[in-house]
């Protein structure tokens, strides 16, 4: 599927058609070469208003800032976390590609992944032809990535058993260098030799009074990633990658209004559609099944993943009574994964070869609506300094999963929905509606100018799950009892 390209580069070559255009009254002054460079410790903001430096954080925290992202010529999650110890990206080289982020060996839904404070979709996989991953990030829009290693359940809930990965996207003012700048524009053309990928993108920023606007879009086309394999056989003995065509389109739009004393009202819209067509040559093989043999003659896949988010948030930057800082965010998010598999196979026996065509479809969809309210209060009692963080999380999720398919005899045209071991359509779990409530309180108490710190915390969680039974699930699971679930838990925590 790979099409020839006239040049090959060692890793990646980036061309900037327009590096950036801004309107400003004055140019930046030249720095004094004799001045001592000022080193600033990076700030971690993923702690939900518990801003602190990396060195002062109680957990193992690392930050990838915009400069590091640029220097690494980051094109995907693998490039982004390449130099992060204990962090890896799950990758199915045969078909599904990047699936999840793993922290110290834990991955899947045990790692909380957020984009601008909104959790992305769950991961789900079953059998060999179904895998909904969590690679839903356009890295070109990122301002910062924060990684918390280890359990972070007080502020993030039980999903953060393995840790937290918080992606922060750029705001309009991140592109405008000075207070008098009102416009920024950039177009870029990127090429990566790893997968012969070509990306075309643009960024436009406008400011008028207290209003600022950002619109970013990118359009990427590529193929399978190169490896060191040398066997290019069209069967299971191959060590070269399976041929792939990939397409990735994303948009990010923000409208920001600056209020009194630095407060912000922000509307964000972002979306991404990723498509991958794979000729799974490595699946061509012959397997024994009793007295017969099953030969896979051809296997092709068409995979599509889509994510879209709309959020409205208010950032309180100036003190308001007892509250020093706070934020309120309302959001809705939808994600859809659809994976199609087309297989040609033959059953080999003493009577000869019996051909069959198999079609499989996998769908995994989630709709999420939520609210996050977080506040921070700083005060002192005696010789102790307190940083109190408290908030509430509300989330409503609808989840729908379905596998469907059929088998066709190309000689007679007879079609059956029995594709062993399944009788399609199949729901591996019923449609479900879940509601989550989280209340948390954390106090960072410091003595001796921060030389001694104690962090007590308390979180209350309530989780409700309501299955939505339908004929498909009932036919596949006769007699299986299905009940509602309602649980709550109070979780204390103490850190030093």
N, C-alpha and C positions, 0 to 999 in steps of 0.2 A: 504493500500500500504506500510505501514511502516513494515520493517523487523526487527526482534528482534536483539538486541545488548547486549552483555554479561554484560555490566556495565552501570550504570546511575550515572551521576555526578550532583552536585548542579547547576552549570552553564556551565562551559567550562573547559576542560582539554587540555593542550597543551604539546606535546612532541616534543622536538628538537633532531633530530637524529644527526645533526651536527650543533652546535650553530654557528660556523663560523670559517673559517680557513684563515689566512692571512700570507703572508711572509713579514717579517720586520727585519731590522738589530738590533734594540734595543727594549726592552720592555718599556712601559710607566712608568715614575717614580711614586713612591708612593706619594700620596698627604700628605701635612703636616696637621695633625689633629688640630693643634693650629691656623692654618690660618683662617682668616675670610672668609666665603663664599661670592663669588661675585655674585650679582644678576644683570642680564642683562634683559632689557625690550625687548620683542619680536618685531621683525620687520615684518611689513605688506608689502608684495610685490604685492598684487593683484591689486594695484592702477595703474598698467601699467606704471612702472618706477617712480611713485611717492612714493618711499620707505619712510616709516615713522614708528615710534614706535606706539604701540597700544594706548598708552596714548595720543599721539599727534594727532591722527586721528580725523578729524572733524565729521565723521559718527560713529555710534555705531558699533565697530569692535571687533571680537573675533578670536583667532587663536588656532587651535588644532594642536600641534606639534607632532613629531614622538614619543616622550616619552609618551605623553598622549595616543596616539593611541595604543602603546604597553601595557600600564598599564590597559587600559580598555578591553583588550583581544577582540579587535574589529574584528568582523566577517562580519558585514554588515552595511548599513547606519543607521539602528536603533541603533546599539551599538555606532556608531561614534558620533551621535548627542544627545545621551541620556541625557547628563548633560548641554546642551546648552539651556538657557532660550529663549523662543520665537521662537525656531526652532523645527519643527516636520517633520516626514516622513509619507506621506500618505500610507496607507496599506489596501488593499482589502484582508481580511482574508479568503474570500470564494473561491477566484481563482487567481486574478492577482498579489497579493503580493504588494511589494513596487512600488509606482508609481511616486511620485514626492517629492520635498523638499519644505516645507512651512515655510515662514518667517513672523511672526506676523499675521498668518492667510492667507496670500497670497501665492498661489502656482501655479502649472501648468507652463505655458509659461511666467508668470509675474515675475518669478525669473530666473535670468541669472545663468546658471550652466556651468562652464568651466573646462576642463582638460588640464593643461599646456597651458592655453590661448586659447584653441579651444572650442567653444560652442558645447555642445552635442545636440542631436536631439530634435525636438519639441515633445510635448505630444499631443495626440489626442484620444478622446473616443467618442463613440456614441452607444446608445441603451445598451443592457445588455450583449452583447457577444463580444464587441470590445473595447479594451483599450490599446493603445501604451503608455507605461510609460517612465520614464527617469532614471531608476535604471541601469546605464551602467558603474558602477565603481567597480574595484577590489580594495578593501580597503587595501589589503596587499602590494600594490605598492606605497602607499602614504607616502610622506615626511611631508606634511603640508596641512592643510585645513584652508582657510580664509573665514570668514563670514562677509559680510557687510549688516547691517540691514537698510532697508529704501531705497528710490530712489537713484540710482547711474547712472543717465542717461547720464551725461556728458561724462564719459569715456567708458560706456558700451552700450549706446543706450536705446531705449524704452523697451527692454526686461528686464531691471533691475528695473522695477517699484517697485517690492517688496523687492529687494535686490540682492546680488550677493553671490554665493557660488563658490569659486575657489579652485579646487583640484590641488595640485602640486605633481607630482610623483618624485621618487628618481632618481638621476643621478649616474653614476658609482663611482664617487669620494666620494659620500656619504657613501659608504661601506668601503672605504680604509682609515684606521686610520692615516697613516703617508705618507710622500712623498716618502718613499722607498718601500711601499707596492705595489705589482704588481698583487696579486691574492686574491680573496675572493670567498669562496664557502659555500653554506648552503643548507641543505635539511630539510624540516619540515613536521611533521604529526600532524594535529590538529583534535580534536573531540569536538563537541558542543552538550550538552545534550538538548538544547532548541529544536532543530529539528533533533537530532540524525545525525548530519552532520559530514562527514569525509572529510578532505582536505589534499591533498598531493601537496607540492610545492617545488620548488628549485630556487636558485638564484646563478648566476655565474658572476663574475666580473674579467676582465683582463685589465692590463695596459701595454703598450709598448711605451716608449718614450712619445710623445705628444698625442698618441692615447689611448683611454679607451673605454671599451665595457661592456655593461650590458645585460644579458638575464635572464628574470624571467618568470616562468610559474607556473600555479596552476590548480589543477583538484579537484573539489569539488562535492560530492554527499550527498544529504540529503532528508528530508521528511517534512511533515507539522510541523509548530511550535506548541509547546504545549501551552495550555491556562488553565484557571481554570474551564472550562465547565465540567459538569458532565453528561449531557444527550448525549448518543451515538446513538440515534435513526437514522435510515437511511432515514430521511425525514426532512422537514423544521422545526421540533421541536428540532433538535439537537443543542446543544451548544458546542460540541466538534468540533475541526477543521475538514474540509473536508480532506480525505486522499490525499496526494500528494507525488510524486517523483520529486526531483529537481536535476538538473545537471548544473554545471557552470564551464566553462573552459576559461582561460584568459592567454594572453602572453603580455609581455612588453620587447621591445628590444631598446637599444640606442647605438649609435656610436658617440663619442665625440672627437673632435680635438681641442686641446688648442693652441691658437695662441699667438701673442705678447701681453704682458701686461695683461694677463688674459682673453683676448677675446676668445669666444667659438663658434665653428661651430658644430651643433648637428643635427643628424638624428634620429628621433623617430618613432617607429612603435608599435602600441598596438592594441589589439583586444580582444573581449569578446563574447562568445556565451552562452546564458542562456536558459535552457529548463525546462519546468514544465508540468507534467502530473497530472491532477486533476480529481478525481471522485467527482463530485459536488452533494453530497448527500443532501445538504440543499436545492437544487432546486426541489426536489421531493415533489410535492404538487398537490392539486386539486383546480382549479379556475372555477368560474361560467362565462359562456359566452352565454348570452341570455338564451334560453331554455335548452341548453346543458352545459356540464361541460368538462373542459380540464384537464386531469391528466398527469403530467410529471412522467413517469415511470423510466427514467434513463437519466443522463446528464454527459457526459465526455468531457474533454477539453485537448488539446495539444497546448501549447503555446511556441513560440520560439522568442528570441530577439537576434540580432547580431549587433555589432558595431565594426568598424575598422577605424583606422586613420593612416595616414602617414604625418609627418611634418618635415620641414627643417627650422631651425632657426639659426640666427647669433646674438650673444650677444656681444655688444660693452661695454667693461668694462673700458677702458682707454679713457681719453678725446680726442676728435677729433675736433679741431677748437672750434666752439661755443657749440658743443654737448658734454656733460659730460658723459652721458650713453645713450644707445639706443638698439633697437632690431628690427629685421626684421624676419618675419615668413611667410612661405608659407605652406599651408596645404590642404589636401583633406580628406574627411571623408564620410563614408557611414553607414547607419543604416537601418536595416530591421526588421520589426515586423510581424510575421505570427501567427495567432490564429485560431485553428480549434475547432469546437464544434459539438459533435455528440449527438443527442437527440432522445429518444424514448418516444412517447406520445400516448395517447388514447383519443378519443372524446366519452364521455359518454352521451347516450340518452336513450329514452324509447326502442329503437330498439336494444340496446346493446352497446358494445364497438367497436369503429373503430380505429385500430392501425395505426400509421404513424411513419416514420423515417425521421428525419431532419438532414441535414448536412449544416453547415455554415463555411465560411472561410473569414477571415479579413486580409488584407495586408496593411501595411503603411510603405513606403520606402522614404528615403531622401538621396540625394547626395549633398555634400557641397564642394565647392572649395573657398579658400579665401587667403587673404593677410592682414597682420597686420604690420604696421610700426609705431614705437613709439620712441620718443626721449625725453631727459630731459636735461635742461640747468640750472645751478645754477649761480647766479650773484647777485651783490648788487648795489643799487642806493641810494645814500645818506645814511640814517640810516635804510633802509629797505633791508632785504634779500629776494631774489626771488628764487623760484623753479618752473621753467616753464616746463610743460609737454604738449606735442603736438604730434599728430599722425593722421593716416589715417587707416580706416578699409574698406576693399572691400570683398564682399561675394556674391557668386552665388549659388543658391539652386534650385534643382529639387525635387519636391514632387509628389508622386504617391500614391493614396489610392484607394482601391477596396474592395467591399464586394460581395461575391458570395455564391451560395448554391442551394440546391434543396430539395424536399420532395418526399419520396418514399412510396408507399403502399406495405407493405410486403406480402399481400395476392395475389396481382395481378402483382406486379413488375412495375406498372405504375409510371413514374417519371415526376414531374413537377417542373419548376423553379419558380412557384408562391408560396411563403412562406409569407403569409400575415403578415405585411402590405407591403412587398417588392415583386418586380418582379426582380429576379436576372438575370444578375449581376447588381450591383449598384455602382455608384460613387457619394459620398456625396458632393464632389466638384471636378471640373475638374483637370486634371493634370496641374500642374502650374510650372512656371519658374520665380524665383524672383531674383532681383539684388539689393544689398544694398551698399550704400556709406555713410561713416561717417567720418567727419573731426572734430577734437576737439582741444581745447586749454584751458589749466588751469594754473593759476598762484597762487602759494601759497606765500603770502607776509607776512613776519614776522617782527615785531618791538620788541624792548626791549628783545633781545635774545630769541625770540619765545614766550614771554609772551602775546603778542597780535598778532593775526593772522587773515588775511582776504584772502578768496579764491574766486576770480571771475573766471568764466568759461564760455565757449561758445562752442556749438556743432551745426554742420550742418549735417542734415540727408537727404538722398534722397532714396526713395524706389520705385521700379518698379515691377509690377506683371503682368505677361503675361499668361493667361490661355491657355491650349492646349486642344481644344475640340476634342472629338472623338465620335464614334457612341454610345458607352455605355452611356455617359453623356447626349447626345442629346435625346436618346430614353427615358431616365428616367425623363428628364426635358424639355419637349416640350414647346416651346414658352418662355422659361426663358432667358431673355437678359443677356449676358455675355460680359463684356468689360474689356479692359486693365486698369491698375491703375498706375498712376504716381504721387507721392506726394513728397514734400520737406518741410523742416521745420528748422528754426533757433531757438535754445533753449538757452537762457542765464540762468546763475545760480550764486548765491552768497552765500557763506558759511562763518561761523565764527568759 
